[in-house]
């Protein structure tokens, strides 16, 4: 089973057994996405394919959430950084705190 996703999209992705058909459907979704942005007068998001990421970013979470995360990390016996990385890797819908990161969009075989 093939699965295709679009970077930066909330769409669930395209699934199928035929790579060419999955790719063709993804192209249709991209065309529709571009059309909607153009109709709304919005600029397209910045490209991410060639972007180099440092592996570090700052997140402002507020004092109370910071405290809760630090306590949970201590309970788990790990650093706050390691704990937060583990929670972020779990992805949306599978962690206790809301608004987790979106998974990058890729085509892969299951």
Buried (B, 14 or more C-beta within 10 A) or exposed (E): EBBBBBEBBEEEBBEBEEEEEBBEBBEEBEEEBEEEEEEEEEEEEEEEEEEEEEEEEEEEEEEEEEEBBBEBBEEEEBEBEEBBEEBBEEEEEEBEEEEBEEEEBEBEEE
